Amino acid sequence: KIFVNTLKCLQSKEFLLDVDLWRLFANLEELNKISLSFLKNFFETVKEHVSKSDSPMDFSSILGKFFQGDLCQTHQIYCLNYTSAVFYLENLKQREDFGIYLKQWCQQNEQCKRLHLPELLVAPLHRLTRYPLLLNNIWKRSNDETEKGLIWSLKEKVEKSIRDLEGKVKWLDNFQKFRQLQEVIIWPQVWDRDKRFFVPEYLKQSLRENSSENILSSANRLLLHEGKLTLAESTRLLDVYLFLFDDFLLITKIKRNKKKYGGLDTGLMPVSPSLTPELQSFIREGGVCTVLDQPIPLDRLTLKNVDPIHVTVFSLRNAFLIQHENRYRQCIAVFLLQAQTETAKKTWMSQIEMAISNYTTQHETKKSTDFCFPAESSEI
């Protein structure tokens, strides 16, 4: 209430007008109202039982009203917005005026008990996970079989709601991450990437329409591993950033722009917290990742360890080789990569090997299912 009401008050005085209350607090006021109503009804029932010893402890009507009603649904709405709210808050905190609102107007209030806003925003998530424990304790102490059955079914309903929510949150986090990657990863046209390819100007537009930028739009694709490495070229070492997905590997060239990200103030630019801290910092600085070469499908990727003795002449350490093959098993590209440490190198190699293994297994299973013939009829 302190943070919400203070912000409303400041906005009524025409301060922090660009701060979005919903993005920060979602349906928190509605959630507080429903939660408080539940607690009041709950304790009134206990109080009535204590004052009148002959009065039965009837929890079923209260529990049914709230857990079959809006309590879990309202929690779900709040929890689905939580991740977005947290990284919106992190970006707002970089602003001086918002920092004054947090530290001087809110956090110094005695009622906050030195808790900061992130610690308070997470509380409803913790409360939701405790409801099954509450219901289980009531179920254990109930003597009425009908009531026990109702409470048990409510407990299962809440647990299912939490499981569903976890799935939705993971999907939403993945969706937000990939949406941000789409903005950060730049796909140059083939004639810009390789000067061997000549395309007349009048044909370029038709080729642009077949752009590969939407390759990251699939919500089912997973990012397994990512990080910064060094690529050894014939005359230089190049900083690259690799993205290992569950179906291909993407090698990008790191490019630091002098301009702010998207021409906007990066203090207001929301950066997904599910990205690595290194990439988050890079995005805030206005950097982009330009695709160096075409994506390497995992079933066309060969990984080779490079013995330190063989690369001493190039002053390379912790090196490994990635070979891109076409469908005829001809090598069409080779990338000699260097990690910062031997541990990082081993991690990259194990992650790639595991991804290739999982991809191969999944596709072999799919092929065997697709080509599985139905059982012959006894009449044939």
C-alpha positions in Angstrom: 0.0 0.0 0.0 2.9 2.4 0.8 4.5 1.9 -2.6 1.3 1.9 -4.6 -0.4 4.8 -2.8 2.8 6.9 -2.8 3.2 6.4 -6.6 -0.5 7.3 -7.1 0.0 10.5 -5.0 3.2 11.5 -6.9 1.4 10.9 -10.3 -1.5 13.1 -9.2 1.1 15.8 -8.6 2.4 15.1 -12.2 5.6 13.3 -11.2 6.6 9.9 -12.6 3.7 10.0 -15.0 5.4 7.6 -17.5 5.7 4.8 -14.8 3.0 2.2 -15.6 1.2 1.1 -12.4 -0.1 -2.1 -13.9 3.3 -3.3 -15.3 4.7 -2.8 -11.8 1.9 -4.0 -9.5 -0.5 -5.8 -11.8 -3.7 -6.7 -9.9 -2.1 -6.5 -6.5 -4.9 -4.3 -5.0 -7.6 -6.8 -6.1 -5.4 -9.7 -4.8 -5.0 -8.0 -1.4 -8.7 -7.4 -1.2 -9.6 -11.1 -1.9 -6.8 -12.4 0.4 -7.9 -10.1 3.3 -11.5 -11.2 2.9 -10.5 -14.8 3.0 -8.5 -14.3 6.2 -11.2 -12.3 7.9 -13.8 -15.0 7.2 -11.4 -17.7 8.2 -10.6 -16.2 11.6 -14.2 -15.3 12.3 -15.1 -19.0 12.0 -12.3 -19.9 14.5 -13.3 -17.1 16.8 -17.0 -18.3 16.7 -15.9 -21.8 17.5 -13.8 -20.7 20.5 -16.5 -18.5 22.0 -19.2 -21.1 21.5 -17.7 -24.5 22.3 -20.8 -26.3 21.0 -20.5 -24.6 17.6 -18.9 -27.0 15.0 -15.8 -25.9 13.2 -17.2 -25.5 9.7 -14.5 -24.6 7.3 -15.9 -26.3 4.2 -18.2 -23.3 3.2 -15.4 -20.7 3.6 -12.7 -22.8 1.8 -15.1 -23.8 -1.0 -16.2 -20.1 -1.5 -12.6 -18.8 -1.9 -10.7 -21.7 -3.4 -13.4 -22.6 -6.0 -13.8 -18.9 -6.6 -11.4 -16.1 -7.5 -8.5 -16.6 -5.0 -6.3 -18.9 -7.2 -7.3 -17.2 -10.4 -6.4 -13.8 -9.0 -3.0 -15.2 -7.8 -2.4 -16.6 -11.3 -2.9 -13.2 -13.0 -0.5 -11.6 -10.5 2.2 -14.4 -10.8 2.1 -14.3 -14.6 3.0 -10.6 -14.5 5.7 -11.0 -11.8 8.7 -11.7 -14.0 7.8 -8.8 -16.3 7.3 -6.5 -13.2 10.7 -7.4 -11.8 12.8 -6.5 -14.8 10.6 -3.4 -15.4 11.5 -2.4 -11.9 15.2 -3.1 -12.4 15.3 -0.7 -15.4 13.3 2.0 -13.6 15.7 1.8 -10.6 18.4 3.3 -12.9 16.5 6.6 -13.0 17.3 9.2 -10.4 13.7 10.3 -9.9 12.4 6.8 -9.4 15.3 6.1 -7.0 14.2 9.0 -4.8 10.6 7.6 -4.8 11.8 4.2 -3.7 14.4 5.2 -1.1 13.2 8.4 0.4 9.5 8.2 0.0 8.9 4.5 0.6 11.7 2.5 2.0 12.3 4.8 4.9 8.7 4.3 6.1 8.7 2.4 9.4 5.9 0.1 8.2 8.2 -1.3 5.4 10.5 -2.7 8.2 13.5 -2.1 5.9 12.1 -4.4 3.2 12.7 -3.3 -0.4 10.0 -3.4 -3.1 11.4 -6.7 -4.8 11.1 -8.5 -1.4 7.5 -7.3 -1.1 6.5 -8.1 -4.7 7.5 -11.8 -4.3 5.3 -12.3 -1.2 2.1 -13.3 -3.1 4.0 -16.1 -4.9 5.1 -17.5 -1.6 1.6 -17.3 -0.2 0.1 -19.2 -3.1 2.5 -22.1 -2.5 1.5 -22.2 1.2 -2.2 -22.7 0.6 -1.8 -26.5 0.0 0.0 -26.8 3.3 -2.9 -24.9 5.1 -5.5 -27.1 3.4 -3.6 -30.3 4.3 -3.3 -29.3 7.9 -7.1 -28.6 8.1 -7.7 -32.0 6.3 -5.7 -33.9 8.9 -7.6 -32.4 11.8 -11.1 -32.8 10.3 -13.3 -35.5 11.7 -16.1 -35.3 9.2 -15.6 -37.5 6.2 -17.7 -35.3 3.8 -15.7 -32.3 4.9 -12.4 -34.2 4.5 -13.4 -35.2 0.9 -14.1 -31.5 0.0 -10.9 -30.2 1.6 -8.8 -32.8 -0.2 -10.4 -32.0 -3.5 -9.7 -28.3 -2.9 -6.1 -29.1 -2.0 -5.6 -31.0 -5.3 -7.3 -28.1 -7.2 -4.8 -25.6 -5.7 -1.8 -27.9 -6.4 -2.9 -28.3 -10.0 -3.3 -24.5 -10.3 0.3 -24.1 -9.1 1.6 -26.7 -11.6 -0.3 -25.1 -14.4 1.1 -21.7 -13.4 4.6 -23.0 -13.4 4.2 -24.2 -17.0 2.7 -20.9 -18.0 5.5 -18.9 -16.3 8.2 -21.0 -18.0 6.5 -20.5 -21.4 6.1 -16.8 -20.8 9.7 -16.4 -19.8 10.9 -18.3 -22.8 8.6 -16.2 -25.1 9.9 -12.9 -23.6 13.5 -14.1 -23.9 13.1 -15.1 -27.6 11.3 -11.8 -28.4 14.3 -9.9 -27.0 16.7 -12.1 -28.9 14.9 -11.3 -32.1 15.5 -7.6 -31.5 19.2 -8.1 -30.5 20.3 -10.6 -33.2 20.8 -9.0 -36.6 20.6 -11.2 -39.8 22.6 -9.6 -42.6 21.5 -10.3 -46.2 23.5 -13.0 -48.0 25.2 -10.4 -50.3 26.3 -8.4 -47.3 27.6 -11.5 -45.5 29.6 -12.8 -48.4 30.9 -10.6 -51.2 31.0 -13.5 -53.6 27.3 -13.3 -54.1 26.2 -10.6 -56.5 22.5 -9.7 -56.6 21.2 -6.8 -58.8 19.3 -4.1 -56.9 15.9 -5.0 -58.5 16.1 -8.5 -57.2 17.1 -7.7 -53.6 13.7 -6.8 -52.5 12.2 -10.1 -53.5 15.0 -11.9 -51.6 14.5 -9.7 -48.5 10.9 -11.0 -48.3 12.3 -14.5 -47.6 14.2 -13.2 -44.6 15.2 -15.7 -41.9 14.7 -13.4 -39.0 11.5 -15.2 -37.9 13.5 -18.3 -37.2 13.5 -17.3 -33.5 9.7 -16.7 -33.4 8.9 -20.3 -32.5 7.7 -20.6 -28.9 8.7 -24.3 -28.8 12.4 -23.7 -29.4 14.7 -23.8 -26.4 17.9 -21.9 -25.7 20.2 -24.5 -24.0 23.5 -22.6 -23.6 25.0 -19.3 -24.6 28.2 -17.3 -24.1 31.1 -15.3 -25.4 34.0 -17.0 -27.2 36.9 -16.0 -29.5 36.9 -17.1 -33.1 40.3 -17.5 -34.8 40.4 -16.1 -38.3 43.4 -16.1 -40.6 44.7 -12.7 -39.6 42.9 -11.9 -36.3 40.9 -13.0 -33.3 37.2 -12.0 -33.3 34.9 -11.8 -30.3 31.8 -13.9 -31.0 28.7 -14.8 -29.0 27.2 -18.3 -29.5 23.6 -19.4 -29.0 23.1 -23.1 -28.7 19.4 -24.0 -29.3 17.8 -27.4 -29.2 18.0 -27.7 -33.0 20.8 -25.5 -34.2 23.9 -23.5 -33.2 24.1 -19.8 -34.1 27.5 -17.9 -34.2 27.2 -14.2 -34.0 29.7 -11.3 -34.1 29.5 -8.9 -31.2 29.0 -5.3 -32.3 29.0 -2.5 -29.8 27.0 0.5 -31.0 27.8 4.0 -29.9 24.1 4.9 -30.1 21.6 3.8 -27.4 19.7 0.5 -28.0 17.0 1.2 -30.6 17.7 4.9 -30.3 16.0 4.9 -26.9 17.3 5.7 -23.4 18.6 2.3 -22.1 17.5 3.2 -18.6 13.9 2.6 -19.8 14.8 -0.4 -22.0 13.4 -3.5 -20.3 15.9 -6.4 -20.5 14.7 -9.9 -19.8 16.2 -11.3 -16.5 16.3 -14.7 -18.1 19.2 -13.6 -20.3 22.7 -14.0 -19.0 24.1 -11.0 -17.0 26.7 -10.6 -19.7 24.2 -10.3 -22.5 21.9 -8.0 -20.3 24.8 -5.6 -19.8 25.7 -5.8 -23.5 22.2 -4.9 -24.6 22.0 -2.0 -22.2 25.2 -0.6 -23.7 23.5 -0.7 -27.1 25.2 -3.8 -28.5 23.8 -6.1 -31.2 24.8 -9.6 -32.3 25.3 -9.9 -36.1 24.9 -13.4 -37.5 28.3 -14.4 -38.8 27.2 -17.4 -40.9 24.1 -19.5 -41.5 22.7 -21.5 -38.5 24.3 -24.9 -38.1 21.7 -27.7 -37.7 22.7 -30.1 -34.9 22.5 -33.1 -37.3 25.0 -31.3 -39.6 27.4 -30.3 -36.8 30.7 -32.1 -36.0 32.6 -31.2 -32.9 36.3 -31.8 -32.5 38.7 -31.2 -29.6 41.9 -29.4 -30.5 45.1 -30.5 -28.7 46.9 -27.6 -27.1 50.1 -28.6 -28.9 48.6 -28.0 -32.3 47.5 -24.4 -31.7 50.6 -23.2 -29.8 51.9 -21.4 -32.9 48.7 -19.3 -33.0 48.9 -18.6 -29.2 45.4 -20.2 -28.8 44.4 -22.0 -25.6 41.3 -24.0 -24.7 40.3 -24.4 -28.3 37.9 -26.6 -30.1 36.6 -27.0 -33.7 33.1 -26.8 -35.1 32.5 -28.3 -38.5 29.4 -27.5 -40.6 28.5 -30.2 -43.1 25.9 -30.1 -45.8 23.3 -32.9 -46.5 25.9 -34.8 -48.5 28.4 -34.7 -45.6 30.7 -32.3 -47.3 32.4 -29.7 -45.0 31.1 -26.2 -46.0 32.4 -24.2 -43.0 34.9 -24.6 -40.1 35.1 -22.5 -36.9 38.1 -22.6 -34.6 36.9 -21.3 -31.2 38.7 -20.4 -28.1 37.2 -20.4 -24.6 38.5 -18.2 -21.7 39.2 -21.3 -19.5 39.6 -25.0 -19.9 36.4 -25.5 -17.7 34.4 -23.2 -20.1 35.7 -25.2 -23.0 34.6 -28.5 -21.5 31.2 -27.0 -20.6 30.7 -25.9 -24.2 31.7 -29.2 -25.7 29.6 -31.2 -23.3 26.5 -29.0 -23.9 26.9 -29.3 -27.7 27.4 -33.1 -27.5 24.3 -33.4 -25.2 22.2 -31.2 -27.5 23.3 -33.3 -30.6 22.5 -36.5 -28.7 19.0 -35.3 -27.6 18.2 -34.0 -31.1 19.2 -37.2 -32.8 17.2 -39.3 -30.3 14.1 -37.2 -30.8 14.3 -37.4 -34.5 15.0 -41.1 -34.6 11.9 -41.6 -32.4 9.8 -39.4 -34.7 11.0 -41.2 -37.8 10.2 -44.6 -36.3 6.7 -43.4 -35.4 6.1 -41.8 -38.8 7.1 -45.0 -40.7 5.4 -47.4 -38.3 3.0 -49.5 -40.4 -0.4 -50.5 -38.9 -0.9 -54.1 -37.9 -2.1 -56.2 -40.8 -5.7 -57.3 -40.8 -6.3 -61.0 -40.2 -8.5 -60.9 -43.4 -5.5 -60.1 -45.6 
